[in-house]
Amino acid sequence: MDWIEVPMDKEWLSVADIAAYMEVSSYVVTGVLRSGHLPAVKFGREWRVARADFEEWLNKRRNSDA
C-alpha cells in the first residue's frame, strides 16, 4: 500500500483541520485525542497534532485494518 500523505502546508494541525480532512465532526477528533490514541499537545484549550504524527497514525490504522 502507498503511504498516505496529508496535503497540508502546516506542520501542526488543529482539530478543525483534521476533522475537515477526515470528513468527521470535531467531537470525533477530540474524542480520539482525549483517548491518547493520536499523539497531540494541548495549548490552553486548543489541541495541536504534528502533521507527521497524524500521517503515521493514519497509516498504522490503515495497515492494522487490512
C-alpha positions as a printed Julia matrix, in Angstrom:
66×3 Matrix{Float64}:
   0.0    0.0    0.0
   1.1    3.52  -0.67
   1.91   5.77   2.27
  -0.85   8.31   2.97
   0.48  11.88   2.96
  -1.65  14.71   4.29
  -1.52  17.54   1.71
  -1.32  20.48   4.12
   1.43  23.06   4.38
   1.12  23.28   8.16
   3.42  21.38  10.5
   0.82  21.5   13.29
  -2.83  20.65  12.63
  -5.86  21.79  14.59
  -8.93  19.74  15.45
 -10.76  21.57  12.66
  -8.02  20.7   10.13
  -8.18  17.01  11.0
 -11.99  16.96  11.08
 -12.18  18.55   7.63
  -9.59  16.16   6.2
 -11.28  13.07   7.67
 -14.81  14.39   6.99
 -15.93  13.84  10.59
 -17.09  16.16  13.34
 -14.69  17.91  15.67
 -16.24  15.87  18.5
 -14.95  12.66  16.92
 -11.43  14.1   16.6
 -11.47  15.43  20.16
 -12.54  12.02  21.43
  -9.59  10.35  19.7
  -7.21  12.96  21.12
  -8.57  12.56  24.64
  -8.2    8.78  24.4
  -4.49   9.23  23.73
  -4.53   7.13  20.56
  -3.35  10.06  18.43
  -0.35  11.96  19.87
  -1.16  15.6   20.48
  -0.31  18.6   22.61
  -2.75  20.95  24.22
  -2.13  24.71  24.28
  -4.66  26.14  26.69
  -7.96  24.86  25.33
  -6.65  24.1   21.84
  -5.3   20.73  20.65
  -2.49  20.54  18.09
  -1.24  17.46  16.27
   2.03  17.29  14.35
   1.28  16.52  10.72
   3.92  13.74  10.74
   2.24  12.12  13.78
  -1.16  12.33  12.08
   0.2   10.72   8.9
   1.86   7.94  10.92
  -1.36   7.34  12.89
  -3.41   7.17   9.67
  -1.03   4.68   8.09
  -0.85   2.47  11.19
  -4.65   2.38  11.4
  -4.93   1.57   7.71
  -2.39  -1.24   7.94
  -3.96  -2.74  11.08
  -7.39  -2.89   9.39
  -6.0   -4.66   6.3
